[in-house]
Structures are given as structure tokens and as C-alpha cells.
């Protein structure tokens, strides 16, 4: 009874407002230290960054087929792009470096190195201490800590911005900057590429995720059970009516890559992850090349990536 009562208090709007105001005036920074004692990878998250704008932070590992298009699609939209390379063994880092030299006239791109093996989602992540340098939560919070603008957008290296709404999305980000500290949902959908280089849009794989939020310790990552991470925030999440109405980004999944290498388990049904189950099944179907008659998959031009980034 007492536990339930305390839980109700903590989840109440009044308590949330009190906690935010207390943090605002008394706790300006939250420091994070790792269990391994590597002080150069200690960091802090602020209550709030004062500089208006939106940082995109990208955690990258072996994304040489996608990272150029990822950056090309967002270079003119965000105020800052933080790229954290995590032990890439392909040409990803060189591609980012070359891209920065050729296109980054405003010095938006900041490149960092995270030279530690990060636990794979699932059992590995569950058994790794949250404050270890090998923890996915510690890694994600470290990436977030490098952002210097008021808002941060968790952008993945396999995502590209929808060209059709690029201008509107930039306006949306500017509008968000004028609002209260709040977490925003943004829609994405999955695009697959088969072994022949053909692209398919999965029209039932559209989803909204909490990807845009104030750069603050009020919203950070915790270790989740048998999952990637548990994102937690004491801030209000945007209502469905506030959700950016268009599909803002495409998430790329290629049949010639191990798209689930960051998972230690791929029985997503057992984990209760419906979206991952769909992606796993669809990618395996794409690999067979037998997609004719599948109403869920819409054939796209072979020039899809180029068209989206020019």
C-alpha cells in the first residue's frame, strides 16, 4: 500500500514539476564515472544547455555503406552533428573525415572516438554493469554529453532524412527551440535493400520514437532488461497531436550486412519486441528475393539513396 502510494506521488504532475524546479536551481550538472576508473571517459550531463539549437548525435560502427548518405541528408538541418566512432573496422571513419573536409563549411561535425567494446543488446547488455564503459547506457549517455546545444536528436548512422520534408523538418526544429523543456516523438519508417541493390519501402513499418529531447540529465539512458536501453525522462513527452506529422526519416536495412550484429539474441518474439520481429522477418524475406505479391513492400527506384540526398 505504502509503495503504491509513493509510486503515485512520484508519477504525479505536481511532483514532476517540483523535481524539475529543484533540479533547475540546485543541481546544475550530474557527473558520471565509470567502474573501470578511466577518468578521461568520465563526463557530465547539464540540467540544460543554454545555447539554442539542436545537436544530432550519431553512434557509428561499421556503417561505410550508409554514413555518407546519412550525413548528406542532415548537414544543412542540424546546428551540430556529433559522430562517435565505436571501433569501426571498415572505412566509416575515413568517410566521415572526408565528408567533413568537403562539405562541412560551418564546422558542424565533431568527431569523437569511443574505443571500447560495447555490450550487445540482450543478455550481454543485461549482465553488464550500468556504469561500465562497456554498458550501452554509459555509451549512449557519453554520446549525449558531447552535445552543446539546448536540444539533442538521437540520430542513427543508418538513418537518412526524408528529402520531401527537409525544409519543414528544419522549421519544426526551430519551433521546438522556442518551447518548454519537453520530449518529442518523431516518425520513421524502414527501407530495405536486397542483394540485387533494389530498394523496398515497408509501408507497415512506420513508428514514432522519442528521439528529440533537451540535452539534460532529466532524460538519459539506463540499462534495460534484455533490451537496448531504457530511456527515462522526468519531462513531459509530446502528445500524439504534437507528433511531427510526416515520416521524418528512413531507417536503412541492407541484405548484404549483418543488421542485427549488435544483438546477442535474435529471438525477438521471446523478448516481446514486435517491431524487431517485423524487421527480422522482413529482412530474411528480402534476402530470399521472393517478394512478389507482398503488399507490405513497395518497390523503390534503384537511385533511391542518391535521389534522397541530392
Buried (B, 14 or more C-beta within 10 A) or exposed (E): EEEEEEEEEEEEEEEBEEBBEEBBEEEEEBEBBBBEEEEEBEBEBBBBBEEEBBBBBBBBBBBBBBBBBBBBBBBEBBBBBBBBBBBBEEBBBEBBBEBBEEBBEEEBBBBBEBEBEBBBBBBBBBEBBBBBBBBBBBBBBBBBBBBBBBBBBBBBBBBBBBEEBBEBBBEBBEEBEEEEBBBBBBBBBBBBBBEEEBBBBBEEBEBBBBBBBBBBBBBBBEBBEBBBBEBEBBBBBBEEEBBBEBBBBBBBBBBEBEBBEBBBBBEBEEBEBEEBBBBBEBBEBBEEEEBEEEEBBEEBEEEBBEEBBE
